[in-house]
Structure formats: structure tokens, C-alpha cells
């Protein structure tokens, strides 16, 4: 005997009003929307070459242990400033 599955979804009216609506999408559609939410940029010429060099240099510094781990940009700049003054 096959088991029976209940496919009903129950949403309270209060929840829908509190959330200002509700959207139900298939997983495939949700993933497609997420992928398209971030814009894609294509650089050419000097801009692309500058970005390639920036990434390459950053990866080299990361592998050499020259990068800073911080919770914010402000904290990173403070740490970087301390490191730079200690090396002088």
C-alpha cells in the first residue's frame, strides 16, 4: 500500500500581513533569481588588465601571509597602520 502525502501549505493571514505578502516559487525559479540578482561586469582593455594585476598581487600577498584579518575596514586600516609603523 502506498503512503499518502499531504501537499497542503497553511499560512496564517496574520503572518502574511505582518510580512507584507508572501511569494511561493519553485526551487529552480528561486535559484535562477538568485543567480541573476548579482550583476555581471565584463571589463576590457586597460581596466581588465589593472583588475587582473590587482587580483594577482592580492593573491601573492595572501599566500605570503601579508594580508590582514579584520571584522571591518576601520579595524583593518588600524592593524595595517600598526604593522607598517612596526616595519619602519
C-alpha positions as CSV (number, residue, x, y, z in Angstrom):
1,X,0.0,0.0,0.0
2,X,1.4,3.4,-1.0
3,X,1.7,6.1,1.6
4,X,-0.3,9.2,1.2
5,X,1.4,12.6,1.4
6,X,-0.4,15.8,2.4
7,X,0.7,18.6,0.0
8,X,-1.2,21.4,1.6
9,X,0.5,24.5,2.8
10,X,-1.1,26.5,5.6
11,X,-0.2,30.2,6.0
12,X,-1.8,32.4,8.7
13,X,-3.3,35.6,7.5
14,X,-1.6,37.5,10.3
15,X,1.8,36.2,9.1
16,X,1.1,37.3,5.6
17,X,0.0,40.7,6.7
18,X,3.0,41.1,9.1
19,X,5.4,40.1,6.3
20,X,3.6,42.3,3.8
21,X,2.9,39.4,1.5
22,X,4.3,36.0,0.6
23,X,5.9,34.6,-2.5
24,X,6.0,30.9,-3.4
25,X,8.4,29.8,-6.1
26,X,9.8,26.6,-7.3
27,X,13.4,25.9,-6.2
28,X,14.6,26.2,-9.8
29,X,13.0,29.6,-10.2
30,X,14.4,30.8,-6.8
31,X,17.9,29.7,-7.8
32,X,17.6,31.5,-11.2
33,X,16.5,34.7,-9.5
34,X,19.4,34.5,-7.1
35,X,21.9,34.0,-9.9
36,X,20.6,37.0,-11.8
37,X,20.4,39.2,-8.7
38,X,24.2,40.0,-8.8
39,X,25.2,42.0,-11.8
40,X,27.9,40.7,-14.1
41,X,30.5,43.1,-15.4
42,X,32.8,42.5,-18.3
43,X,35.9,44.7,-18.4
44,X,38.1,45.0,-21.5
45,X,41.4,46.8,-22.2
46,X,43.3,48.6,-19.5
47,X,40.6,48.3,-16.9
48,X,40.6,44.5,-17.2
49,X,44.4,44.4,-17.1
50,X,44.5,46.6,-14.0
51,X,42.0,44.4,-12.2
52,X,43.9,41.2,-13.2
53,X,47.1,42.7,-11.7
54,X,45.3,43.8,-8.6
55,X,43.9,40.3,-8.0
56,X,47.2,38.7,-8.8
57,X,49.1,40.9,-6.4
58,X,46.5,40.4,-3.7
59,X,46.7,36.6,-4.1
60,X,50.5,36.8,-3.9
61,X,50.3,38.9,-0.7
62,X,47.7,36.5,0.7
63,X,49.9,33.4,0.1
64,X,52.9,35.3,1.6
65,X,50.9,36.0,4.8
66,X,51.0,39.8,4.2
67,X,47.2,40.2,4.5
68,X,45.2,41.4,7.5
69,X,42.2,39.6,9.0
70,X,39.7,42.1,10.5
71,X,36.0,42.5,11.1
72,X,35.7,45.9,9.5
73,X,37.6,48.2,7.1
74,X,38.3,50.6,10.0
75,X,39.9,47.7,12.1
76,X,41.9,46.5,9.1
77,X,43.3,50.0,8.5
78,X,44.3,50.3,12.2
79,X,46.0,46.9,12.1
80,X,47.7,47.7,8.8
81,X,48.9,51.1,10.2
82,X,50.4,49.3,13.2
83,X,52.2,46.8,11.0
84,X,53.5,49.5,8.7
85,X,54.9,51.6,11.7
86,X,56.5,48.5,13.2
87,X,58.3,47.7,10.0
88,X,59.7,51.2,9.7
